[in-house]
Amino acid sequence: MAFSLEDINDQAKFRLFLTIPYTNLIQFVFEYLKKKSFLMFLYWFLCLVFLCLAVFIRIKIAGNFPFTHILFHSAIGMIILPIICIPVHELLHIVPYYVSGAKNIRIGMDLKQYLFYVTADKYVATPIQFMIVAWTPFFIISTGLMLLIYLLPGLWKWSLSVFLFAHATMCAGDFALLNLYHINKYKKIYTWDDFDKKEAYFYEEL
């Protein structure tokens, strides 16, 4: 069920239990990445699997190519593709937000924290809506990369497998937010952002 800001501020029905200033996002991310849960186990396990896949591909095919080619494809996977992917990753957050009905969608960045983020200003997101927004880039990009690793030849397998791991680490903030929901899975959590104040609010439905 969709709620407005007027609905969510009804203290008889909702309780504000967490406010995250954008300036404290990194602190929040590290805090919730360290909180033990099945979701965090899954996240770190997938990161390890992606890293092992990259190492396996590196050992299996690297010896068949000149060192300069290996270095070039390493740079593609570690630097070039992660930079190119930033707007794609954020777009994949925007699409489910827009489809769910959010209109005033903003993109921001905090270079001091090395963060890029998407918010739907003053739009109240349901738990399902928010989790879809958070999961979408990881699921789509990881699936697409694994398919390309299987299909493409030679050193492209190496560069894309490195990027697969790099992108998983880029999703740490998304998984930290998902872990907030997972840890509080018995609560129905609604969230909205005030882009001007640079704050995110999380409410529990009573």
Buried (B, 14 or more C-beta within 10 A) or exposed (E): EEBEEEBBEEEEEBEEEBEBEBEBBBEBBEEBBEEEBEBBEEBEEBBEEBBEBBEEBBEEBBEEBEEEBBEBBBEBBBEBBBEEBEEEBBEBBBBBBEEBEBEEBEEBEBEEBEBBBBBBBBBBBBBEBBBBBBBBBBEBBBEEBBEBBEEEEEBBBBBBBBBBBBBBEBBBBBBBBBBBBBBBEEBBBBBBBBBEEBBBBBBBBE
